[in-house]
């Protein structure tokens, strides 16, 4: 078993830009071009446990045309091009394993259009979800996909992000209308019109969603918006076991309760949240819930869920109805990752996720917690249980090879367990570098060969984020 601190073996050799290419980019972008070591390190580091792999240069683009210029210049030398949003990915997606030029989208941060009549908005790729929702204030609408981090919209498309609202509003895939993409030959394409549905041709929008920057550079995104419910209510309730939490949520979904959010935090995660956010939650498996609708609808939904929770040993509901109360309740959940890092001084987290059918979720999490106990690991468990998706944050000393190997072995067992239960190796973190080896086992040789054929057709010289997902060098 390879240590998780090693980049997976890939036959891509480093393809650094020539001095002439660097001079061309510097001439075109001036102060928005950098080869500074600190800037390169920033753009070659993510939230994964992998060591940094910096690019050779960074360019800050401000338009689709500028992104196409970079691709055209790099394509002539077959130099890799790696897109960069805010660097919040956790599977090594943005590491420059073959060198190349990083295209930073942070200055492509304009909200281009808000169309309340169509329930859509068009943004540049560098706009974050927080920026978009701030721009939507006063419109009566919001953008629903909430992965926790204030990620860029372009990055969220690239990784097919989801998060706490998915149980009601769907993933990034469900909230996309169309994309503007720069292709490997530096052409600019629009993947769809703004119509709510279409039967015209292949669904290129969904092809690029989840491609992790390996098929093109996404520069503009049109997303679906949702009307704010008349009112919201949030609740926290403790349970005697993780299985009881999961069974409660599944029963509520089967009863047709339109939960807006349903989040599990195990007892260890609650301990970390209390220490980090200075909360006083009971250190038990805990369910965070949110309801939306009219007050009558919320009262009805809450009554049903309270009865279901009681049947599974749930305690009293702690309610939050005013916006500031709900924010106070949910902010610790959003900060859970950083809270968990403080459980072990100097640690890093191998953050891995799995997703299984709802019917298998309780058993899969129980088996996972037994695995954690058997091997003496420090692993907070939390998840979007309404989707069958849960996360394990394996806390290790990055300099301790034995701990790293134990963490990687646990991650491997987790994936095998999820696959045995009819699930997937990753529900929302993506493939990146870490989950590449499981694609054949999950999908089969022929399916992965088809994926690789798509990559070869759209990026024949492997310039877009090489060495990731279905690396051509493995074909």
C-alpha positions in Angstrom: 0.0 0.0 0.0 1.5 3.3 -1.1 1.7 6.1 1.5 -0.9 8.8 1.0 1.8 11.4 1.2 3.2 10.2 -2.2 1.7 11.4 -5.5 0.3 8.4 -7.4 2.6 7.1 -10.0 1.9 8.6 -13.4 4.0 8.3 -16.6 3.3 12.0 -17.4 6.8 13.6 -17.4 7.0 17.3 -16.5 6.2 19.5 -19.5 7.4 22.9 -18.5 6.9 26.0 -20.7 9.8 27.3 -22.7 11.3 30.7 -21.9 9.6 32.0 -25.1 6.2 30.9 -23.8 6.8 32.4 -20.4 7.9 35.7 -22.1 4.8 35.7 -24.2 2.5 35.2 -21.2 4.4 37.9 -19.2 4.1 40.3 -22.1 0.4 39.7 -22.4 -0.6 39.7 -18.8 2.1 41.9 -17.1 1.5 41.9 -13.3 -1.2 39.2 -13.7 1.5 36.7 -14.6 3.7 35.3 -11.9 6.5 32.8 -11.4 7.0 33.8 -7.8 7.8 30.8 -5.6 5.2 31.9 -3.0 2.5 32.3 -5.7 3.4 29.0 -7.3 3.3 27.2 -3.9 -0.2 28.6 -3.2 -1.5 27.3 -6.5 0.1 23.9 -6.1 -1.4 23.3 -2.7 -4.9 22.2 -1.8 -6.8 20.8 1.2 -5.6 17.3 0.4 -2.9 15.5 2.4 -0.7 15.4 -0.7 2.5 17.5 -0.7 2.5 20.6 -2.8 3.1 20.3 -6.6 3.4 23.8 -7.9 2.9 24.8 -11.5 5.6 26.6 -13.5 3.6 29.8 -13.8 0.3 31.4 -12.8 -1.8 33.6 -15.0 -4.8 35.6 -13.6 -7.3 35.8 -16.3 -10.2 38.4 -16.5 -12.2 37.1 -19.5 -13.0 34.1 -21.6 -10.8 35.5 -24.4 -7.8 35.7 -22.1 -8.4 32.1 -21.0 -8.4 31.1 -24.7 -5.2 33.0 -25.2 -3.5 31.0 -22.5 -4.8 27.7 -23.8 -3.8 28.6 -27.4 -0.2 29.5 -26.3 0.2 26.4 -24.1 -1.3 24.0 -26.7 1.4 24.9 -29.2 4.0 23.4 -26.8 1.6 20.9 -25.3 2.2 22.4 -21.9 -0.4 21.5 -19.3 -3.1 24.0 -18.3 -4.7 23.7 -14.8 -7.7 25.7 -13.7 -7.8 27.2 -10.2 -10.8 28.5 -8.3 -10.1 28.9 -4.6 -8.1 25.8 -3.9 -10.6 24.1 -1.6 -10.5 20.6 -3.2 -9.5 17.7 -1.1 -8.4 15.0 -3.6 -5.4 16.6 -5.2 -7.3 17.9 -8.2 -5.2 21.0 -8.8 -1.7 19.7 -8.2 0.5 20.2 -11.2 1.9 16.7 -11.4 3.2 17.3 -14.9 4.1 21.0 -14.5 2.5 23.6 -16.6 0.5 26.9 -16.3 -2.1 27.5 -13.7 -5.1 29.6 -14.8 -6.4 31.5 -11.8 -10.1 32.6 -12.2 -10.3 34.7 -9.0 -10.4 37.9 -11.1 -13.2 36.6 -13.3 -15.7 37.4 -10.6 -18.6 39.2 -12.2 -22.2 38.3 -11.8 -23.2 38.8 -15.5 -27.0 38.5 -15.3 -29.7 37.7 -12.9 -33.0 36.7 -14.5 -35.7 36.2 -11.9 -38.3 35.6 -14.6 -36.3 32.6 -15.8 -35.1 31.5 -12.4 -31.5 31.6 -13.6 -28.2 33.6 -13.1 -25.1 33.7 -15.3 -21.8 34.2 -13.6 -18.1 34.2 -14.4 -16.3 31.1 -13.2 -14.5 32.8 -10.3 -17.7 34.0 -8.6 -18.1 32.2 -5.3 -21.4 30.8 -4.1 -21.3 33.4 -1.3 -20.8 36.3 -3.8 -23.7 35.0 -5.9 -26.1 34.7 -3.0 -25.1 38.2 -1.8 -25.9 39.5 -5.3 -29.3 37.8 -5.1 -30.3 39.5 -1.9 -33.6 41.3 -2.3 -34.6 39.2 -5.4 -36.5 36.5 -3.5 -34.2 33.8 -4.9 -31.1 32.0 -3.9 -28.5 29.6 -5.3 -28.9 26.3 -3.4 -25.7 24.3 -3.8 -23.8 24.6 -0.5 -20.6 22.5 -0.2 -19.6 24.2 3.0 -16.5 26.0 1.7 -17.1 29.3 -0.2 -16.0 27.6 -3.4 -16.0 29.2 -6.8 -18.9 28.4 -9.1 -16.6 27.2 -11.8 -14.8 24.9 -9.4 -18.1 23.6 -8.1 -19.1 22.7 -11.7 -15.7 21.0 -12.3 -16.1 18.8 -9.2 -19.9 18.3 -9.5 -20.2 19.7 -6.0 -23.2 19.2 -3.6 -23.6 19.7 0.1 -26.1 20.4 2.8 -29.0 21.5 0.6 -28.8 18.5 -1.8 -31.5 16.5 -0.1 -34.1 19.0 -1.3 -32.6 21.0 -4.1 -30.2 18.6 -5.8 -26.5 18.7 -6.7 -24.6 21.0 -9.0 -25.6 18.7 -11.8 -29.3 19.4 -11.1 -28.7 23.2 -10.9 -26.9 23.8 -14.2 -28.4 25.3 -17.3 -25.4 26.0 -19.6 -21.6 26.6 -19.7 -19.1 28.5 -21.6 -16.0 26.4 -22.1 -12.5 26.9 -23.7 -11.6 23.7 -25.6 -8.2 22.2 -26.2 -7.9 24.0 -29.5 -8.7 27.3 -27.8 -12.2 27.5 -29.3 -15.0 28.9 -27.1 -18.2 26.9 -27.0 -21.5 27.3 -25.3 -22.9 23.9 -24.2 -26.6 24.8 -24.2 -29.2 27.5 -24.5 -31.0 29.1 -21.6 -34.2 27.0 -22.2 -35.3 24.9 -19.2 -35.1 21.8 -21.3 -33.8 20.6 -24.7 -33.7 17.4 -26.8 -31.1 18.9 -29.2 -28.0 16.9 -29.3 -25.6 15.5 -26.7 -25.7 16.9 -23.2 -22.3 18.6 -23.1 -23.2 20.6 -20.0 -23.3 17.4 -17.9 -20.2 16.1 -19.6 -18.1 19.0 -18.4 -19.8 18.9 -14.9 -17.6 16.7 -12.8 -14.8 16.5 -15.4 -12.4 18.1 -12.8 -10.7 20.4 -15.4 -9.6 17.5 -17.6 -11.7 18.4 -20.7 -11.6 22.2 -20.9 -11.6 25.4 -19.0 -15.1 26.5 -17.7 -15.3 30.3 -17.9 -19.0 31.1 -17.5 -21.8 29.3 -15.8 -25.6 29.7 -16.0 -27.3 28.2 -12.9 -30.8 27.6 -11.7 -32.2 29.7 -8.8 -34.8 28.7 -6.3 -37.4 30.9 -4.5 -36.8 31.4 -0.8 -39.4 29.6 1.2 -41.8 31.9 3.2 -40.0 31.0 6.4 -37.4 28.6 7.7 -36.9 26.6 10.9 -33.9 24.7 12.1 -33.5 22.1 14.8 -30.9 20.0 16.5 -31.8 16.6 18.1 -29.5 14.0 19.8 -29.8 10.3 19.3 -28.4 7.2 21.1 -26.6 6.0 18.0 -25.6 6.9 14.5 -27.9 4.2 13.2 -30.8 5.8 15.0 -30.0 9.1 13.2 -29.8 7.5 9.8 -33.0 5.5 10.3 -34.9 8.6 11.4 -33.9 10.6 8.3 -34.6 7.7 5.9 -38.1 7.2 7.5 -38.8 10.9 7.2 -37.9 10.8 3.5 -40.0 7.7 2.9 -42.9 9.6 4.5 -42.5 12.3 2.0 -41.2 15.0 4.3 -39.4 17.6 2.1 -36.4 18.2 4.4 -34.3 21.2 3.4 -31.2 19.8 5.2 -30.4 16.7 7.2 -26.9 16.5 8.6 -25.3 13.9 10.8 -22.5 14.7 13.2 -21.1 11.8 15.3 -20.2 12.3 19.0 -16.5 13.0 18.2 -17.4 15.7 15.7 -19.7 17.3 18.2 -16.8 17.3 20.7 -14.7 19.1 18.2 -17.4 21.6 17.3 -18.0 22.5 21.0 -14.3 23.2 21.5 -13.9 25.2 18.3 -17.2 27.2 18.3 -17.7 27.3 22.0 -21.1 25.6 21.8 -22.5 23.3 24.5 -24.1 20.6 22.4 -24.4 17.2 24.1 -21.7 14.9 22.8 -23.9 12.3 21.2 -24.7 11.4 17.6 -26.6 14.5 16.5 -29.0 15.4 13.6 -29.1 18.9 12.3 -32.4 19.6 10.4 -33.8 22.5 8.5 -37.4 22.9 7.2 -38.7 25.5 4.7 -42.2 26.6 3.6 -45.2 28.3 5.1 -45.5 28.2 8.9 -48.3 25.7 8.6 -46.1 23.4 6.4 -43.2 23.7 8.8 -45.4 22.9 11.7 -46.7 19.8 10.0 -43.3 18.6 8.8 -41.7 19.2 12.2 -44.5 17.3 13.9 -44.0 14.3 11.7 -40.2 14.3 12.1 -40.5 14.8 15.9 -42.7 11.7 16.1 -40.3 9.7 13.9 -37.3 10.8 16.0 -39.0 9.9 19.2 -39.5 6.4 17.8 -35.8 6.1 17.2 -34.8 7.3 20.7 -34.3 10.9 19.7 -34.3 13.6 22.5 -35.9 17.0 22.7 -35.7 19.3 19.6 -33.6 22.5 20.1 -35.3 25.0 17.7 -34.0 28.0 15.9 -36.4 30.1 13.8 -35.0 33.7 13.5 -32.2 34.1 10.9 -29.5 34.9 13.5 -30.5 31.8 15.5 -30.4 29.6 12.4 -27.0 31.0 11.5 -25.7 30.4 15.0 -26.9 26.8 14.7 -25.5 26.1 11.2 -22.2 28.0 11.4 -20.6 25.3 13.6 -21.6 22.7 11.1 -20.0 24.5 8.3 -16.8 24.9 10.4 -16.7 21.3 11.4 -13.8 20.4 9.2 -11.5 23.0 10.8 -12.9 22.1 14.2 -11.9 18.5 13.7 -8.4 19.5 12.7 -8.0 20.9 16.2 -8.6 17.5 17.8 -5.0 16.6 17.2 -2.3 19.2 17.3 -0.3 19.5 14.1 -2.4 17.0 12.2 -3.7 17.0 8.7 -6.8 15.2 7.5 -7.2 12.6 4.9 -10.7 13.6 4.0 -12.6 10.9 2.2 -16.2 10.3 1.4 -18.4 7.5 0.3 -22.0 7.4 -0.9 -24.3 4.4 -0.8 -28.0 3.7 -1.5 -30.1 5.0 1.4 -31.2 1.4 2.3 -27.5 0.5 3.0 -26.4 3.7 4.7 -26.9 2.8 8.4 -25.1 -0.5 8.0 -22.3 1.0 6.0 -21.7 3.7 8.7 -21.9 1.2 11.5 -19.3 -1.0 9.8 -17.1 2.0 9.2 -17.3 3.1 12.9 -16.4 -0.5 13.9 -13.4 -0.3 11.6 -12.3 2.9 13.1 -12.6 1.5 16.7 -10.8 -1.8 15.7 -7.8 0.1 14.3 -7.6 2.8 16.9 -8.0 5.7 14.5 -9.1 9.2 15.2 -11.8 9.7 12.6 -14.7 12.1 13.0 -17.7 11.0 10.9 -20.3 13.4 9.5 -22.5 13.5 6.4 -25.4 14.4 4.3 -27.4 11.4 5.4 -30.5 12.4 3.3 -28.3 11.6 0.2 -26.6 8.5 1.5 -23.3 10.5 1.6 -20.9 10.6 4.5 -17.4 11.9 5.2 -14.6 10.6 7.3 -11.8 12.9 8.4 -8.8 10.7 9.2 -6.5 12.8 11.4 -2.8 11.9 11.1 0.6 13.4 11.8 1.8 14.1 8.2 5.4 13.2 9.2 4.4 9.8 10.7 4.6 7.1 7.9 2.8 4.5 10.0 -0.2 6.8 10.6 -0.3 7.8 7.0 -0.3 4.2 5.9 -3.0 3.3 8.4 -5.1 6.2 7.1 -4.7 5.1 3.5 -5.6 1.5 4.4 -8.7 2.8 6.1 -9.7 4.9 3.1 -9.2 1.8 0.9 -11.4 -0.3 3.1 -14.1 2.4 3.1 -14.2 2.5 -0.6 -14.4 -1.3 -0.8 -17.2 -1.2 1.7 -19.1 1.4 -0.2 -18.8 -0.6 -3.5 -20.0 -3.8 -1.8 -23.1 -1.9 -0.7 -23.8 -0.8 -4.3 -22.3 2.7 -3.8 -19.6 4.8 -5.2 -16.0 5.6 -4.2 -16.9 9.3 -3.9 -20.2 11.1 -3.5 -18.9 14.6 -3.9 -15.2 15.0 -3.3 -14.3 13.8 -6.8 -11.7 11.5 -8.2 -8.7 13.8 -8.5 -5.6 11.8 -7.8 -6.7 9.7 -4.9 -9.7 7.8 -6.3 -8.4 7.0 -9.8 -7.5 3.4 -9.0 -11.2 2.6 -8.1 -12.8 3.7 -11.3 -12.5 0.4 -13.1 -13.7 -1.6 -10.1 -16.7 0.7 -9.8 -17.6 1.2 -13.4 -15.9 -1.7 -15.3 -13.1 -1.7 -17.9 -15.3 -0.9 -20.9 -16.9 2.1 -19.2 -13.6 3.6 -18.1 -12.2 3.0 -21.6 -15.2 5.0 -22.9 -14.4 7.8 -20.5 -10.8 7.7 -21.6 -11.9 7.9 -25.2 -13.9 11.0 -24.4 -10.8 12.6 -22.8 -8.7 11.6 -25.9 -11.3 13.1 -28.3 -11.7 16.4 -26.5 -8.1 16.8 -25.3 -5.9 14.7 -27.6 -2.6 16.1 -26.4 -3.6 15.8 -22.7 -3.0 19.4 -21.8 -5.9 19.9 -19.4 -5.0 18.9 -15.9 -3.1 15.8 -16.9 -2.7 12.8 -14.6 -6.2 13.1 -13.1 -9.4 11.1 -13.3 -8.7 8.9 -16.4 -5.1 9.8 -17.2 -4.3 9.0 -20.8 -1.0 7.6 -19.7 -2.9 4.8 -18.1 -4.7 3.9 -21.3 
